[in-house]
Amino acid sequence: MANLNLLAQSHLDAARAADHGRSAELLLHDGPLRQTLIALVAGTELAEHNSPHAASLQVLVGRLRVTGVETAALVAGEVALLTHLRHAVLAEADSVFLLTTVTGVERTAEPARAR
């Protein structure tokens, strides 16, 4: 069992010490399901990339902006469905988020939107 609060602080500390300003750890991997904890210092960006078949982003600490979607910045406690279009993730403040992805399965329908 993973303690997200402790892991978030540990990875944020590691990101602050890293030249590239980020730290990540794959927490869960079960078939096509993956959950990854990612920490980014303010101003650090995950470069534009393709989205997996299904993905969500839950902010644990800080404030993030996802390019390619028309949403305001995401803050701690918020979760968002990620676009199927190319996008990037920019940390507007030191941030930690949980990325949940489903890979290796065919897209059969539009995903449900979070309320």
Backbone as JSON, one array per atom type, in Angstrom:
{
  "sequence": "MANLNLLAQSHLDAARAADHGRSAELLLHDGPLRQTLIALVAGTELAEHNSPHAASLQVLVGRLRVTGVETAALVAGEVALLTHLRHAVLAEADSVFLLTTVTGVERTAEPARAR",
  "N": [[0.84, -1.17, 0.0], [0.56, 2.19, -0.84], [1.48, 5.32, 0.53], [0.23, 8.21, -0.38], [0.62, 10.88, 0.43], [3.13, 10.89, 1.76], [4.76, 9.92, -0.33], [4.35, 11.94, -2.23], [5.58, 14.19, -1.03], [8.22, 13.24, -0.84], [8.89, 12.86, -3.57], [8.55, 15.44, -4.52], [10.59, 16.76, -3.16], [12.74, 15.42, -4.36], [12.41, 16.24, -7.02], [12.88, 18.98, -6.78], [15.57, 18.9, -6.23], [16.63, 17.86, -8.53], [18.23, 18.38, -11.68], [16.58, 18.54, -13.95], [14.14, 19.11, -12.88], [12.06, 17.34, -12.16], [10.42, 14.35, -10.91], [9.51, 10.92, -10.76], [7.42, 8.02, -10.24], [6.35, 4.77, -10.91], [3.52, 3.55, -9.54], [1.42, 1.66, -9.52], [0.78, -1.18, -11.52], [-1.15, -3.01, -13.45], [-2.0, -5.16, -15.71], [-3.41, -3.41, -18.36], [-3.66, -1.13, -16.84], [-2.17, 1.66, -15.3], [-0.67, 3.56, -12.72], [0.93, 6.49, -12.03], [3.0, 8.48, -10.07], [3.88, 11.8, -10.28], [6.14, 14.44, -9.92], [6.67, 17.88, -10.35], [8.65, 20.79, -10.55], [7.89, 24.3, -10.27], [7.35, 25.83, -13.4], [8.38, 23.76, -14.88], [7.88, 21.51, -17.57], [6.1, 18.78, -18.95], [6.8, 17.68, -21.99], [4.94, 18.13, -25.07], [2.88, 15.42, -25.96], [1.45, 12.3, -27.13], [-1.72, 11.08, -26.07], [-2.53, 8.26, -24.0], [-4.87, 5.5, -24.44], [-6.86, 5.93, -22.5], [-6.97, 8.28, -19.88], [-6.4, 9.97, -16.78], [-5.8, 12.79, -14.66], [-4.87, 13.61, -11.45], [-4.51, 16.15, -9.24], [-2.38, 16.4, -6.56], [-0.79, 18.12, -5.09], [-0.16, 21.58, -5.46], [-0.36, 23.42, -8.64], [-1.39, 22.94, -11.92], [-1.27, 23.18, -15.5], [-2.85, 21.94, -18.35], [-2.09, 21.68, -21.66], [-3.88, 22.01, -24.77], [-6.43, 21.56, -23.95], [-9.45, 23.18, -22.95], [-9.47, 24.28, -20.24], [-9.35, 25.76, -16.99], [-6.5, 26.3, -14.86], [-5.51, 23.41, -13.04], [-5.91, 22.54, -9.66], [-4.75, 21.43, -6.39], [-6.52, 18.61, -5.3], [-8.25, 18.45, -7.41], [-9.46, 16.6, -10.23], [-9.03, 15.52, -13.58], [-10.15, 14.48, -16.77], [-8.04, 13.45, -19.32], [-7.29, 14.78, -22.53], [-7.67, 13.22, -25.76], [-6.09, 14.19, -27.62], [-2.89, 15.51, -28.7], [-0.95, 16.8, -26.05], [0.48, 18.82, -23.43], [1.93, 19.1, -20.12], [2.15, 21.57, -17.75], [3.75, 22.82, -14.93], [2.54, 25.23, -12.88], [3.07, 25.92, -10.36], [5.12, 24.46, -7.78], [4.43, 21.08, -8.0], [2.56, 18.01, -7.58], [1.24, 15.13, -9.04], [-1.13, 12.5, -9.7], [-1.08, 10.31, -12.23], [-3.24, 8.45, -14.06], [-3.48, 5.81, -16.26], [-4.73, 3.91, -19.03], [-3.62, 1.54, -21.11], [-2.9, -0.05, -24.27], [-5.34, -1.07, -25.11], [-8.16, -1.17, -27.3], [-9.82, 1.76, -28.45], [-13.2, 2.17, -28.03], [-15.43, 3.71, -27.6], [-16.52, 7.05, -26.82], [-15.0, 8.52, -23.95], [-16.38, 8.71, -20.62], [-17.21, 11.76, -19.06], [-15.79, 13.46, -16.27], [-17.62, 14.63, -13.48]],
  "CA": [[0.0, 0.0, 0.0], [1.35, 3.41, -0.97], [1.0, 6.52, 1.21], [0.41, 9.26, -1.38], [1.15, 12.1, 1.04], [4.58, 10.73, 1.95], [5.4, 9.83, -1.64], [4.29, 13.25, -2.87], [6.63, 15.03, -0.46], [9.51, 12.67, -1.23], [9.16, 13.13, -4.99], [8.7, 16.89, -4.69], [11.96, 17.05, -2.72], [13.64, 14.91, -5.4], [12.27, 17.11, -8.2], [13.56, 20.24, -6.47], [17.02, 18.65, -6.25], [17.02, 17.37, -9.85], [18.5, 19.4, -12.69], [15.47, 18.61, -14.89], [12.97, 19.59, -12.16], [10.95, 16.39, -12.04], [10.65, 13.04, -10.32], [8.32, 10.1, -11.0], [7.47, 6.61, -9.82], [5.21, 3.94, -11.26], [3.01, 3.0, -8.29], [0.6, 0.49, -9.79], [0.79, -1.68, -12.89], [-1.98, -4.2, -13.48], [-2.46, -5.27, -17.09], [-3.33, -2.13, -19.06], [-3.8, -0.02, -15.89], [-0.94, 2.16, -14.68], [-0.77, 4.8, -11.97], [2.26, 7.05, -11.86], [3.11, 9.72, -9.3], [4.84, 12.68, -10.96], [6.37, 15.73, -9.28], [7.3, 18.88, -11.22], [8.83, 22.11, -9.93], [7.27, 25.38, -11.03], [7.97, 26.15, -14.67], [8.77, 22.54, -15.58], [6.82, 21.02, -18.45], [6.19, 17.51, -19.66], [6.64, 18.1, -23.38], [3.77, 17.66, -25.78], [2.92, 13.99, -26.23], [0.16, 11.67, -27.42], [-2.4, 10.52, -24.92], [-2.88, 6.84, -24.1], [-6.28, 5.26, -24.75], [-7.66, 6.59, -21.47], [-6.07, 8.83, -18.86], [-6.85, 11.06, -15.93], [-4.76, 13.46, -13.89], [-5.38, 14.1, -10.17], [-3.5, 17.0, -8.61], [-2.25, 16.18, -5.12], [-0.14, 19.31, -4.54], [0.22, 22.59, -6.44], [-1.23, 23.93, -9.7], [-0.93, 22.5, -13.23], [-2.06, 23.52, -16.69], [-2.74, 20.97, -19.43], [-2.33, 22.32, -22.94], [-4.73, 21.23, -25.66], [-7.78, 21.52, -23.4], [-9.93, 24.51, -22.6], [-9.81, 24.33, -18.82], [-8.5, 26.58, -16.14], [-5.46, 25.52, -14.18], [-5.99, 22.41, -12.08], [-5.28, 22.73, -8.36], [-4.8, 20.28, -5.49], [-7.86, 18.1, -5.02], [-9.03, 18.34, -8.63], [-9.13, 15.52, -11.15], [-9.5, 15.83, -14.92], [-9.97, 13.52, -17.84], [-7.11, 14.02, -20.28], [-7.7, 14.77, -23.92], [-7.07, 12.22, -26.63], [-5.23, 14.95, -28.53], [-1.57, 15.8, -28.16], [-1.02, 17.8, -25.0], [1.62, 18.93, -22.52], [1.55, 19.43, -18.75], [3.02, 22.61, -17.23], [3.58, 23.13, -13.5], [2.52, 26.67, -12.6], [3.65, 25.96, -9.02], [5.64, 23.13, -7.47], [3.22, 20.26, -8.06], [2.61, 16.55, -7.63], [-0.03, 14.6, -9.52], [-1.27, 11.08, -9.95], [-1.5, 10.06, -13.59], [-3.81, 7.12, -14.24], [-3.62, 5.53, -17.68], [-5.08, 2.59, -19.52], [-2.91, 1.42, -22.39], [-2.93, -1.34, -24.93], [-6.69, -1.53, -25.43], [-8.77, -0.41, -28.39], [-10.86, 2.74, -28.11], [-14.47, 1.73, -28.61], [-16.44, 4.74, -27.44], [-16.04, 8.25, -26.15], [-14.94, 8.32, -22.5], [-17.3, 9.47, -19.78], [-16.61, 12.96, -18.48], [-15.91, 13.62, -14.82], [-18.59, 15.69, -13.11]],
  "C": [[0.89, 1.24, 0.0], [0.69, 4.55, -0.19], [1.28, 7.7, 0.28], [0.98, 10.54, -0.79], [2.66, 12.03, 1.23], [5.31, 10.66, 0.63], [5.43, 11.18, -2.35], [5.41, 14.15, -2.34], [8.01, 14.55, -0.86], [9.86, 12.99, -2.68], [9.26, 14.62, -5.27], [10.1, 17.32, -4.25], [12.96, 16.61, -3.78], [13.59, 15.78, -6.65], [12.99, 18.43, -7.97], [15.07, 20.09, -6.53], [17.52, 18.25, -7.64], [17.22, 18.52, -10.84], [17.31, 19.6, -13.64], [14.15, 18.98, -14.21], [11.8, 18.65, -12.07], [11.41, 15.09, -11.4], [9.37, 12.24, -10.5], [8.55, 8.68, -10.51], [6.2, 5.91, -10.27], [4.75, 3.24, -9.98], [2.25, 1.7, -8.5], [0.7, 0.12, -11.25], [0.04, -3.01, -12.87], [-2.57, -4.32, -14.87], [-2.32, -3.92, -17.78], [-3.41, -0.91, -18.14], [-2.45, 0.35, -15.29], [-1.28, 3.44, -13.9], [0.64, 5.25, -11.65], [2.16, 8.34, -11.08], [4.2, 10.55, -9.96], [4.91, 14.0, -10.2], [7.11, 16.63, -10.26], [7.49, 20.17, -10.43], [8.22, 23.16, -10.84], [8.06, 25.7, -12.28], [8.42, 24.93, -15.48], [7.58, 22.02, -16.38], [7.13, 19.6, -18.92], [5.85, 17.85, -21.1], [5.41, 17.49, -24.02], [3.94, 16.2, -26.18], [1.52, 13.49, -26.56], [-0.42, 11.1, -26.14], [-2.59, 9.02, -25.09], [-4.38, 6.72, -24.36], [-7.22, 5.94, -23.76], [-6.71, 7.08, -20.4], [-6.78, 9.91, -18.06], [-5.66, 11.59, -15.13], [-5.41, 13.99, -12.62], [-4.27, 14.87, -9.49], [-3.54, 16.77, -7.1], [-1.71, 17.42, -4.41], [0.07, 20.29, -5.7], [-0.85, 22.97, -7.45], [-0.61, 23.58, -11.05], [-1.83, 23.05, -14.32], [-1.78, 22.46, -17.74], [-3.03, 21.7, -20.72], [-3.2, 21.42, -23.81], [-6.13, 21.04, -25.13], [-8.16, 22.91, -22.95], [-10.38, 24.56, -21.14], [-8.88, 25.29, -18.11], [-7.42, 25.69, -15.53], [-6.13, 24.57, -13.2], [-5.22, 22.59, -10.78], [-5.47, 21.47, -7.51], [-6.24, 19.9, -5.18], [-8.71, 17.93, -6.26], [-8.52, 17.19, -9.5], [-9.74, 15.87, -12.51], [-9.23, 14.67, -15.85], [-9.04, 14.16, -18.86], [-7.63, 13.84, -21.7], [-7.04, 13.63, -24.68], [-6.18, 12.88, -27.68], [-3.86, 15.12, -27.89], [-1.69, 16.91, -27.13], [0.3, 17.8, -24.22], [1.08, 19.27, -21.14], [2.59, 20.4, -18.2], [2.72, 22.85, -15.76], [3.64, 24.65, -13.33], [3.04, 26.95, -11.19], [4.27, 24.59, -8.8], [4.44, 22.21, -7.29], [3.54, 18.77, -8.05], [1.24, 16.09, -8.1], [0.04, 13.11, -9.74], [-1.85, 10.93, -11.35], [-1.99, 8.62, -13.68], [-4.03, 6.91, -15.72], [-4.07, 4.1, -17.92], [-4.49, 2.51, -20.91], [-3.16, 0.05, -23.0], [-4.31, -1.92, -25.16], [-7.25, -0.64, -26.53], [-9.78, 0.6, -27.84], [-12.14, 2.3, -28.8], [-15.55, 2.79, -28.52], [-15.8, 5.95, -26.79], [-16.03, 8.02, -24.66], [-15.98, 9.16, -21.79], [-16.55, 10.66, -19.19], [-16.81, 12.99, -16.98], [-16.88, 14.76, -14.53], [-17.94, 16.72, -12.26]]
}
